[in-house]
Amino acid sequence: MRGVGGGLLAWLLAVVPAFAVPARDLAASLAALGPRSAQAVRARAVALLLDDLRRAGLEQVRADRRNGLVNVEGVLPGEIAEEIVLSAHYDSVPQSPGADDDASGCGVALAAAAELRRTPLRHTVRVVLFDGEEIGLRGSRSWLEERGAAAGRRILADLNLEMVGWNGSAGPVIHSFPVRTATGRALAPGWLVHAILKSGEAVEWPYAVADNRFPLLAQLVIRSADLYYGSDSESFLKWGIPSLTLSDSSLLVLDPAYHRPTDVPARLDARRLDRWTQAVAATVRRLDVLAGRPLPEDQYLAVFGRVWLRRDLMWIGFLLWAVLVFRGRPGRWRGGSAAEHGRQMRAYLPGFLFRLLLLLAVFLAPVFSVLLLPAAVLALVPPRPVWARILWIVAGLLPLLSFLLAFLVAVAAWIVRLRSGFQGGPAAAVLIPAALVAYGFTIAGGAVPERSLTADHAPGKVEL
């Protein structure tokens, strides 16, 4: 009987999570300590989190003390040594109890780890709760420096949790801000964003990328500016490790209690935090089936619930360009007078330049070329009335104007800080505006498709 009872107990421990405390309760107990900037309060937070990690069933639980900081971590062992990291930070600014920023992320990371114990995993899952995020990501940087280059080879990806579960959020958001590395700028690869989007669909937790209301514009703003967001995922990216931040705050809509005394546990939505727990666990399970990192691709846009890679954007732009070329072919100009030839050339030239610049933008700046696609579609059906031409021109320019407005709003907002000017590259900076100028002249002339002369008609007579 003892053997049967022992086997039953082992089975129960394998299928029932050892830790049934909801994420909100975990976050509330941490936030109840008050602002976690002073060393004494952080010491109490460390003791609390170490106990929570053990109760969650994690192994190798320890406090990593280095450079005056204390990071807390534990491991959920898998079949292989390669790891998937769940990270958050437990420190807060001096004036705030930090329930949302970021006790909520710590609670979800712990609850998700307990949830993951229900099924065997191939990868090892490591939960790391960082100190020093609020003073320049010092905890995550120190943790990665201690592990050296081996961390980049051993960690498949990092999912960083930041400000999740607050009441009033418009929905879950995926953040990936480009960071400067020794070889240029880096951001989360498309395959990681794809995995999160698909796992969100599986548990009916639809993510937006960058911003809930204007995801496309927000992604272009992030790619065009050297913005400092200040999340631990940036430390992983600088180390060459795929990483992004999952949050309930978007690029343009931040938690109103951010860094304020009002960031208290009462604002956290228990049901929402439970949904976050399920979604994070689902993402880890989806990543767990990967044999390794897929080929990296950071030239992409996430729109309509899927990731459009560089090749997808290029094909869309190229096919639209091909239709424009066919639609705007000049025909034969024989039989006309020199004055008629000149008129035809003046009418044809703006459309030709627009198509040329569109093609160059599609291949040299595929991500930003999406700003030209509405103009290209409108150029296929040019109107004749003057008022309609004005409307077409405004509609074609609207994407670029909206992008510029979003750029200025993001720079002016205190959620991000501009460290330098436009970072979209010279191709985007030159080709996009130039193409839209050519588009404006094309529509203003009412010359798309261009009229053509043939040898079968008398000089000066125009056929459509």
Secondary structure, DSSP 8 states (H G I E B T S, - for coil): -HHHHHHHHHHHHHHS-S----HHHHHHHHHTT----SHHHHHHHHHHHHHHHHHTT-EEEEEEEETTEEEEEEEE--SSS-EEEEEEE----TT---IIIIIHHHHHHHHHHHHHTTS--SSEEEEEEES-GGGTSHHHHHHHHHHTHHHHHHEEEEEEE-S-SBTT----EEE---EEETTEEE---HHHHHHHHHHHHHTT---EES-SS-HHHHHHHHHHEEEE---THHHHHHTT--EEEEES--SS---TTTTSTT--GGGB-HHHHHHHHHHHHHHHHHHHT-SS-------EEEETTEEEEHHHHHHHHHHHHHHHHHHT-----TT--HHHHHHHHHHHHHHHHHHHHHHHHHHH-TTGGGGGHHHHHHHTS---SHHHHHHHHHHHHHHHHHHHHHHHHHHHSTTSEEEEEE-S-HHHHHHHHHHHHHHHHHHHHT-SS--B--TTS-TT--B-
